[in-house]
Structure formats: C-alpha cells, structure tokens
Amino acid sequence: MNSGPSDQLWLEEQEEGPLMATAIHAGHDIRGELFPLIALDEADRAREEDPYTDFWVKVIPSWLVPNRSRFEVDLNRPRDEAVYQTPEMAWGMHLWKHQPTKDMIEHSLEEYDEFYDELAHILDRMTKRYKRIVIFDLHAYNYRRRGPHEPPADPATHPEVNIGTGTMDRRVCGHLVDRFMADLRRFDYFGRHLDVRENVKFKGRQLAYWIHSRYPSSACVIAVEFKKFYMDEWTGVGDVEQIEAIRDALQSTIPGILEELKTQEG
C-alpha cells in the first residue's frame, strides 16, 4: 500500500451517459506533512477504509475515486466534521500522535472543496445533457468489530447489501431504486441471492445529501454499502471470486436502470 504523499487527489474516467459511480472511501494515501503525525498503523487505517470499491466503480464508464484516505479528509461527512480531530469522530481510534496544525487542517479542507468542485463540474455537465442521472455511491462496512475470532454482528441488522436512500426524494427516484434492488436480489450469487435491504444500517450521508440538495429533480444517488463478507476485514485479504461476483452483480443492474431512465426521457 502506498501511504506516502500523492499530488493526484483523485482518479477519474468520464464518458457519455446518464450514469456515474464514486468510491469515496477507497483511498489510502496520506499526504507527506501529515504522515508523521498519524498514530494508526497501516492495518488499522485500512480496516476502516473501503477496499475493492474502486474496482467495482468501473462497471460504469464514468467514475470518480479519491486517492486520499478518509483519515486525511472524509468526503462523506459535512465539511466541519470532515477532518477527524478526536477519537469520538473516528470510532474511538486515537488517530494523531500530535494534533495537526490549523494550516494542515485547512489544507485538508481545501482538498474537500476541490473534490466537490470537480464533482459539481461533472454533474453540471451530465444534468444539462440528461433529464435524470443516477450515481452509484459505493461503500463497504465492517461487521466483525469485536475481533477476528469473535462472533460477527447480527445478520438481522447487518444486511449483506444496505441500500441507503434517506437523503433522496422517492417521488423522483423511487422507481429507480426499486428496480436496482430487485435486479440485485435476482442475481445468481454462487447459487443463492444476496441479502439486499433498504436503510437498515445506513441511510446515505454527505455525498448523497449534497448531490440531492444541489440537483433535487434530476439526480438519484443510490448509496450502496456492502458488508465485508467478501473479505477478512482484520487482515484486509479479499476473496477474489466473491469480489468479482459482486462486480458482476452490480453490472447486472445497469440494463434495468437504463431502461427506467429511458422511460422517463420519453
């Protein structure tokens, strides 16, 4: 893993079409001036990041993936909460050996602003071209927080796939979400079907809220949280076959979404 400084804040690919995807917690880089201050080791940071989501975004031709770790700046929190400064902001984890200076924090917030400026540039262009657009906001979440040898979290409250729709207007986006969930459930996942539920563990956060606020009648953000059943969340080692199958499952939903969008364009 590359933990050193990187001048490139994100990777992106932009093609024509009404769909795009993000994986805003896939990044692992920490810029050089902050790296000596970080108290967490590689494994601790990686465990709270969203590995492999940057692979899944590529089912869609247009995508935006930040390189920076959420421990530098969390793009899925409001701006005034985007830099973790206390353990309470970071799952009780003691992030800093020494607190970053005010200038360092401002630098991180400038990165936050740059990301959202770029996202606005992309979405402004898309919404001028299409009546409605869909954004896959891809994430992953932990369910073995008590330890690698302890029982996992209760499946009743931890679905394999949590679809967050708490920030959207279902009058605008509901039929798209329903089609997406139905197609995802229908996918043959090694002879069974994925447990896909809505707003059980997560409801979507800042990125979805920001997009829905800015484009209330044209943008539909589907916040997708995959439980880390496809990997060992304590070692970071993933199951390649499951990771590829999840990608295929996401791919299987695209024709249905495009069909629903085409109906609206008519």
Helices and strands as residue ranges (DSSP letters): E 10-13, E 19-22, G 35-37, H 42-47, H 53-56, G 57-59, E 63-66, G 79-81, G 87-89, H 102-129, E 133-141, G 155-157, E 161-164, H 170-186, E 196-198, H 206-214, E 219-227, G 228-230, H 240-265
